[in-house]
């Protein structure tokens, strides 16, 4: 049983020693056990031979599923013999639109294609520029390039990690067609200021909300604020279904075009070909399966409660580390009313750890 003062003494150790010993372990080839003998501190970091902060066997495995309910839905699809897009996909789309308060939802086979389809059907093409933060997953930029447009990087706010609205207008040119804010790590961008700039310059806004399901700005779900919002249901995401993605929008005509485009350009609603109502448009095939939708419906049953836990955990962890010199936790914009915290973030300042490199610091964390 660990001493009840282990947590506080470990933080005290961090403040006093600044993990200087870790640098010796990693750069001089010393083993943790050799150095540990020189430290008279039961709360020394695990990389120096101390006990780990947490039993790794107790970490929650992801994704989470409940056999009694989740497997039942998948088996129903299997036994139906209808495995391509059909009624279960329609149900998943309606559910995700309803959860977010959006008029329409289209689910596709991954978040990357959700971004590609959305940009394509806003007529983003060669010669256009799209403003995007450099701190994002590669898919955000690939979606712009796949449509022939040019990504123009707008630096982030170092405290919130989001695209900095104060730097956007300086990057706008006559070729700028859209702004693509990324709600990175599950935290929201400053959407009120971004929308104000977009309206002023007549620009589209496509939200990359792949890491931020249920995150809110002024009590409105991200992904429903701009012209379109894109989500990912990849295995590591907050709604894991293996692979999957979604587009949300309140623009019916735009969504009709997206549905048509992702289904080989076949006519849908107001989206019809040039010659007549039955003619085919340019399109591709990125449809989702009934299996994925069945898993998605099951995962949605847990999402709200899991998001609440994520928020509580993030607030607790922030309160515990905010006073450690060299550790600067995330900052939220005042407009953030709910945060899904796909990941917990902080900045590391090596000057407060006697120059210990970022990689060495990460090694020490992983050892815990």
KAHU-V897401 format. One record per residue. N is the residue number from 1. RES is the residue in one letter. PHI is phi in radians with two decimals (NA if undefined). PSI is psi as a letter, one per 20 degrees, with the letter a starting at -180 (NA if undefined). NEAR is the number of other C-alpha atoms within 8 Angstrom. Layout:
n=[N/N]
res=[RES/RES]
phi=[PHI/PHI]
psi=[PSI/PSI]
near=[NEAR/NEAR]
This chain:
n=[1/2/3/4/5/6/7/8/9/10/11/12/13/14/15/16/17/18/19/20/21/22/23/24/25/26/27/28/29/30/31/32/33/34/35/36/37/38/39/40/41/42/43/44/45/46/47/48/49/50/51/52/53/54/55/56/57/58/59/60/61/62/63/64/65/66/67/68/69/70/71/72/73/74/75/76/77/78/79/80/81/82/83/84/85/86/87/88/89/90/91/92/93/94/95/96/97/98/99/100/101/102/103/104/105/106/107/108/109/110/111/112/113/114/115/116/117/118/119/120/121/122/123/124/125/126/127/128/129/130/131/132/133/134/135/136/137/138/139/140/141/142/143/144/145/146/147/148/149/150/151/152/153/154/155/156/157/158/159/160/161/162/163/164/165/166/167/168/169/170/171/172/173/174/175/176/177/178/179/180/181/182/183/184/185/186/187/188/189/190/191/192/193/194/195/196/197/198/199/200/201/202/203/204/205/206/207/208/209/210/211/212/213/214/215/216/217/218/219/220/221/222/223/224/225/226/227/228/229/230/231/232/233/234/235/236/237/238/239/240/241/242/243/244/245/246/247/248/249/250/251/252/253/254/255/256/257/258/259/260/261/262/263/264/265/266/267/268/269/270/271/272/273/274/275/276/277/278/279/280/281/282/283/284/285/286/287/288/289/290/291/292/293/294/295/296/297/298/299/300/301/302/303/304/305/306/307/308/309/310/311/312/313/314/315/316/317/318/319/320/321/322/323/324/325/326/327/328/329/330/331/332/333/334/335/336/337/338/339/340/341/342/343/344/345/346/347/348/349/350/351/352/353/354/355/356/357/358/359/360/361/362/363/364/365/366/367/368]
res=[X/X/X/X/X/X/X/X/X/X/X/X/X/X/X/X/X/X/X/X/X/X/X/X/X/X/X/X/X/X/X/X/X/X/X/X/X/X/X/X/X/X/X/X/X/X/X/X/X/X/X/X/X/X/X/X/X/X/X/X/X/X/X/X/X/X/X/X/X/X/X/X/X/X/X/X/X/X/X/X/X/X/X/X/X/X/X/X/X/X/X/X/X/X/X/X/X/X/X/X/X/X/X/X/X/X/X/X/X/X/X/X/X/X/X/X/X/X/X/X/X/X/X/X/X/X/X/X/X/X/X/X/X/X/X/X/X/X/X/X/X/X/X/X/X/X/X/X/X/X/X/X/X/X/X/X/X/X/X/X/X/X/X/X/X/X/X/X/X/X/X/X/X/X/X/X/X/X/X/X/X/X/X/X/X/X/X/X/X/X/X/X/X/X/X/X/X/X/X/X/X/X/X/X/X/X/X/X/X/X/X/X/X/X/X/X/X/X/X/X/X/X/X/X/X/X/X/X/X/X/X/X/X/X/X/X/X/X/X/X/X/X/X/X/X/X/X/X/X/X/X/X/X/X/X/X/X/X/X/X/X/X/X/X/X/X/X/X/X/X/X/X/X/X/X/X/X/X/X/X/X/X/X/X/X/X/X/X/X/X/X/X/X/X/X/X/X/X/X/X/X/X/X/X/X/X/X/X/X/X/X/X/X/X/X/X/X/X/X/X/X/X/X/X/X/X/X/X/X/X/X/X/X/X/X/X/X/X/X/X/X/X/X/X/X/X/X/X/X/X/X/X/X/X/X/X/X/X/X/X/X/X/X/X/X/X/X/X]
phi=[NA/-1.33/-1.06/-1.10/-1.69/-1.01/-1.04/-1.19/-1.22/-1.14/-1.14/-1.12/-1.06/-1.04/-1.16/-1.42/-1.68/0.93/0.99/-1.03/-1.12/-1.09/-1.03/-1.13/-1.05/-1.49/-1.76/-1.83/1.36/-1.30/-1.55/-0.95/-1.17/-1.15/-1.31/-1.03/-1.13/-1.55/-1.92/-1.73/-2.64/-1.14/-1.78/-1.08/-1.01/-1.07/-1.17/-1.77/1.73/-1.37/-1.23/-1.21/-1.23/-2.62/-1.24/-1.05/-1.18/-1.60/-1.08/-1.22/-1.43/-2.18/-1.41/-1.71/-2.54/-1.99/-0.91/-1.08/-1.87/-1.17/-1.17/-1.07/-1.15/-1.17/-1.12/-1.07/-1.15/-0.98/-1.31/-1.27/1.35/-1.87/-1.89/-1.33/-0.87/-2.77/-1.13/-1.21/-1.11/-1.04/-1.13/-1.12/-1.07/-1.11/-1.16/-1.22/-1.10/-1.14/-1.01/-1.66/1.23/-1.82/-1.23/-2.40/-2.46/-2.18/-1.77/-2.25/-1.40/-2.94/-1.18/-1.05/-1.22/-1.05/-1.15/-1.08/-1.11/-1.06/-1.12/-1.07/-1.44/-1.69/1.13/-1.35/-2.62/-0.94/1.69/-1.50/-2.08/-2.17/-1.42/-2.61/-1.31/-1.30/-1.58/-2.84/-1.32/-1.04/-1.05/-1.03/-1.31/-1.05/-1.09/-1.16/-1.13/-1.12/-1.66/1.45/-1.57/-1.90/-1.29/-2.05/-1.39/-2.01/-1.10/-1.65/-1.33/-1.17/-1.64/-1.83/1.22/-1.72/-0.91/-1.52/-1.00/-1.17/-1.85/-1.24/-1.08/-1.15/-1.72/-1.37/-2.24/-1.05/-1.60/-1.18/-2.00/-2.74/-1.99/-2.11/-1.23/-2.05/-1.43/-1.18/1.18/1.61/-1.66/-1.47/-1.28/-1.41/-1.14/-1.00/-1.25/-1.12/-1.15/-1.10/-1.16/-1.08/-1.13/-1.06/-1.85/0.98/-1.95/-1.28/-2.23/-1.99/-1.51/-1.55/-1.88/-1.01/-1.79/-2.32/-1.12/1.33/-1.12/-2.24/-2.11/0.88/1.18/-2.00/-1.12/-1.13/1.64/-2.08/-1.65/-1.47/-1.18/-2.73/-2.33/-2.08/-2.27/-2.13/-2.04/-1.09/-1.00/-1.57/-1.37/-1.16/-2.03/-1.54/-2.26/1.73/-2.49/2.93/-2.72/-2.61/-2.10/-2.01/-2.91/-1.73/-1.60/-1.10/-1.09/-1.05/-1.18/-1.05/-1.13/-1.11/-1.07/-1.09/-1.07/-1.35/-2.16/1.14/1.35/-1.15/-1.01/-2.65/0.97/-1.42/-1.61/-2.27/-1.24/-1.24/-1.47/-2.82/-1.11/-1.80/-1.42/-1.55/-1.69/-1.15/-2.86/-2.45/-2.33/-2.30/-1.22/-1.67/-1.71/-1.13/-1.05/-1.08/-1.13/-1.10/-1.14/-1.06/-1.09/-1.17/-1.15/-1.08/-1.14/-1.84/-1.05/-1.09/-1.13/-1.13/-1.15/-1.09/-1.12/-1.03/-1.10/-1.11/-1.11/-1.12/-1.11/-1.14/-1.11/-1.07/-1.15/-1.48/-1.93/-1.11/-1.68/-1.40/-0.99/1.61/-2.00/-2.08/-1.14/-0.93/-2.18/-1.81/-1.23/-1.07/-1.35/-1.30/-1.89/-2.68/-2.32/-1.51/0.77/-1.02/-2.44/-1.65/-2.22/-2.74/-1.69/-1.92/-1.93/-1.15/-1.11/-1.53/-2.13/0.91/1.40/-1.01/-1.14/-1.02/-1.11/-1.17/-1.09/-1.14/-1.07/-1.13/-1.12/-1.08/-1.15/-1.37]
psi=[p/q/p/i/j/g/g/h/h/g/h/g/g/g/h/g/i/k/k/h/h/h/h/g/g/h/h/j/j/q/q/h/h/g/h/h/h/i/p/m/o/i/j/q/q/h/i/j/i/r/q/q/h/q/o/h/i/i/p/p/q/p/r/p/q/o/g/h/g/g/h/g/g/g/h/g/g/g/i/h/j/o/h/r/p/c/h/h/g/h/g/g/g/h/g/h/g/g/h/i/k/q/h/q/p/p/q/a/i/r/h/g/h/g/g/g/g/g/g/g/i/j/k/p/a/p/i/q/q/p/p/q/q/h/n/r/q/h/h/g/h/h/h/g/h/h/j/j/r/p/p/o/p/p/r/r/p/i/h/i/j/r/p/o/h/i/i/g/h/i/i/p/r/i/i/p/h/r/p/m/q/p/m/q/j/i/q/q/r/m/h/g/h/g/h/g/g/g/g/h/j/l/q/q/o/o/p/n/k/h/j/l/p/i/q/q/o/l/j/p/p/q/i/j/g/a/h/q/p/q/q/p/k/r/h/i/r/h/n/p/j/f/q/r/r/q/p/q/q/j/o/g/g/g/h/g/g/g/g/g/g/i/l/j/j/q/q/p/c/i/o/r/r/h/g/r/i/j/q/q/r/p/a/a/o/k/q/r/r/h/g/g/h/g/g/g/h/g/h/h/h/i/g/g/g/h/h/g/g/g/g/g/g/g/g/g/g/g/h/h/i/h/j/p/p/i/o/n/r/q/p/q/q/h/i/o/i/q/p/i/m/h/q/p/q/r/q/p/o/h/h/i/k/k/j/p/q/g/h/h/g/h/g/g/g/h/h/NA]
near=[2/4/5/5/6/10/8/7/9/11/9/8/12/10/9/6/9/10/11/10/9/13/12/10/13/9/7/7/7/10/8/10/8/8/13/10/7/6/7/5/5/7/11/12/12/12/11/14/11/11/10/9/6/6/7/5/4/6/6/4/5/5/7/5/6/7/7/6/8/12/9/9/11/11/8/8/13/10/6/7/6/8/11/7/10/9/7/10/14/8/8/12/12/10/9/9/13/9/7/9/8/12/11/13/14/11/13/14/13/13/16/11/12/16/13/12/11/13/13/10/11/8/6/13/9/8/8/12/12/14/16/14/14/8/9/8/6/6/7/11/10/8/13/15/10/8/12/11/14/11/11/9/8/13/10/12/9/6/6/10/10/16/13/10/9/5/9/10/8/5/9/9/5/4/8/11/10/12/12/12/14/14/15/14/11/15/13/18/11/10/9/6/8/9/10/8/9/13/8/7/6/6/11/11/13/16/15/15/16/13/14/19/13/12/15/13/13/7/8/8/13/15/15/15/11/11/11/15/16/18/16/16/17/14/10/8/11/10/13/13/13/8/12/15/18/14/14/15/16/10/9/9/8/10/12/12/12/12/10/15/16/14/12/12/12/13/14/10/6/8/10/14/11/6/5/7/7/8/11/10/13/7/11/9/8/9/10/13/11/15/10/12/13/15/12/12/10/11/12/9/7/8/10/9/7/8/12/9/8/11/12/8/8/10/8/8/8/9/7/7/9/9/6/9/7/11/12/10/10/11/6/8/9/5/7/14/10/10/14/14/13/11/6/8/7/8/9/8/9/11/8/9/12/9/7/13/8/8/6/11/10/8/9/12/7/6/8/11]
